[in-house]
Amino acid sequence: MIPVNEPLFISDEKKYLEKCIDEGWVSSDGSFVKEFEEGFSKYVGRKYGVAVSSGTAALEVAVGALGIKEGDEVIMPSFTIISCVLAVVNYGAVPVFIDSDPETFTIDVTKIEERITEKTKAIMAVHIYGHPCDMDPILEIAKKHNLLVIEDAAEAHGAEYLPDGRQGKGNPPSLEAMARQRKCGSFGDISIFSFYANKIITTGEGGMVLTDNEEYAERARSLRNLAFGKGEKRYHHEELARNYRMTNLQAALGVAQLNNIDKLVNIKINNAKKYTELLKDVKGLTLPIEKEWAKNVYWMYGVVLDPPSHEASARQGESLGMTAEDFAKKLLEAGVQTRPFFYPMHLQPVFEKYNKGNFPVSEKLARYGLYLPSGMALKESQIKEVVEAIKKILH
Ligand SMILES: *Cc1c(COP(=O)(O)O)cnc(C)c1O
């Protein structure tokens, strides 16, 4: 069986973990936590990093740090993980879902403005499967309407956005544009990453909140740690917050992984190149792309089956176009593990009351999309096996 994900530990992970155990520093008070926060925020290009216990916790802390509260509206894509919505509804705020761009699967920036109301407080931009959102229009809309931007870069460690790259690949971008090329996670008023085991670098479970704003960073530190008071007032609480601290053991893994991050990012990109090279002539399958303004890190190699054409489905009924579910079953029989795409948030029974609008792209992605084995430990021979299995099924 070729697993959909397998992490890779090829740096000082063991050595640093041993150091924690030998020295007895296993809680969040150990020195690796600070080292990881400083190292990772520097890597992304942000002033402050606040390490937490998961990406989900990071989103909740970020929403809280910005002061989003009951009745506020937060614009976000429907095609994302539940953590994004959870963070918002936990504060009594209202998620406003937007459909996706059919090529990048990220939020459709042309649909944002029509959903802005007096209550809108923020836009949550989620980079999907390693491909950045189109940040410039998002930042422009936010500025125009005085909104905050929360950036979820959980799937986009090392991904970059090149704003003026839109003149096309043949045309080299200006020096000024190159200077504006920045890593995902450096654009929002606040941004988050996850270090779950299948993310580009991992701490097992873990996350981080990043910002350039000192006040948000201070609030994030408080919100990850039970909102303890300062100094003498330690056990006085002015608001409620949970324990979302990252342990020194997790951070030790993080520091070791971070030492290797360029290598890990390149593994993802190279594996994607191999898949694309081998799959590009297969009919009926759309492969992931890289916009001219983006550096895609291909966190997961997502493919989308062509839906049945209108004439064909009229003739032969629904059975013609294979769904991702059928495709996944056949791949599994051939020894290839896959994962379905996100099931859109507007269709979740728990979020029924927020299902407003039309979401044809997210619904199509959910029905026809899945991702192939994309782990760090994936071998070239396994990529070939996956491709062979696909070709047999789709011949
Ligand atoms: C993985 C992920 C998260 C949540 O991270 P956890 O560490 O698993 O809680 C949040 N947002 C996105 C887009 C993710 O892919």
The ligand as a Tripos MOL2 file, in Angstrom:
@<TRIPOS>MOLECULE
LIG
   15    15     1     0     0
SMALL
NO_CHARGES

@<TRIPOS>ATOM
      1 C1         -4.3270   21.3930    8.7380 C.3       1 LIG1
      2 C2         -5.0540   22.6530    8.5990 C.ar      1 LIG1
      3 C3         -5.5080   23.3960    9.7010 C.ar      1 LIG1
      4 C4         -5.5530   22.8450   11.0960 C.3       1 LIG1
      5 O1         -4.3700   22.4370   11.6060 O.3       1 LIG1
      6 P1         -4.3050   21.3320   12.7890 P.3       1 LIG1
      7 O2         -2.9030   21.4770   13.2460 O.co2     1 LIG1
      8 O3         -4.5870   20.0130   12.1670 O.co2     1 LIG1
      9 O4         -5.2920   21.7200   13.8230 O.co2     1 LIG1
     10 C5         -6.0670   24.6360    9.4830 C.ar      1 LIG1
     11 N1         -6.2110   25.1280    8.2400 N.ar      1 LIG1
     12 C6         -5.8360   24.4380    7.1550 C.ar      1 LIG1
     13 C7         -6.0380   25.0460    5.8050 C.3       1 LIG1
     14 C8         -5.2700   23.1710    7.2870 C.ar      1 LIG1
     15 O5         -4.9270   22.4670    6.2050 O.3       1 LIG1
@<TRIPOS>BOND
     1     1     2 1
     2     2     3 ar
     3     2    14 ar
     4     3     4 1
     5     3    10 ar
     6     4     5 1
     7     5     6 1
     8     6     7 2
     9     6     8 1
    10     6     9 1
    11    10    11 ar
    12    11    12 ar
    13    12    13 1
    14    12    14 ar
    15    14    15 1
@<TRIPOS>SUBSTRUCTURE
     1 LIG1         1 GROUP 0 **** ****
